[in-house]
């Protein structure tokens, strides 16, 4: 997991452009939704400033549910649901502002590609932020569905905000990698490092629980293990256990630079490199695999 870069351009400018891009008429009749949005522009601007202020104070949890109801709420939600090139451009700009490795990787899980956009403050409860850039986080469909309207409980945030929360560079995601009878086993867990505050770890724990990440990492681990083994089997027959371990740790270091120390694949690769039985078995496999190739078997 890594932090995302928020857009620097004021969010209200996007809102104004989205409103301006809407047709003035629908089937020959005045577009009442656009008229409502035009009338609400000053109120929305103040709401955006309020959101930004709470964000800067790390107090998003203090934002009350929307006061907009009826036609006003319907129109604010329509600004998002009706789509359009301006909104598509905004979503693309958010994605393209991230590092290349994360432009199409869901920040909530680090497993799947991005195919949806999550509203950190749910748009059904906060319609005025439906197209606010700071409230839009690229996500995969599975995370977006599991998160739903969940983001705080009893006034405390329970889902990580990748613009706001400073993700620690200390490891909190761990796994146990076993290799018994040539069969790999993986179990993930969370552990609080002493440098991680209780408040942040509480949000991390709730985030992982809500999105069922530990189980999802386990589900996806076999594919990563298989890919890693296939890569190892292409190594030179002269490889020793020590050199293989060093090579795997070097690859781990490169992955941490790209994805962060708490990315599930980084954590797993580190444990695989430290599993002596696995490393020794891989070296034996490399030598046997190379011998078979030489014999034409």
Order of alpha helices (4+ residues) and beta strands (2+ residues): alpha-beta-beta-alpha-alpha-alpha-beta-beta-alpha-beta-beta-beta-beta-alpha-alpha-alpha-alpha-alpha
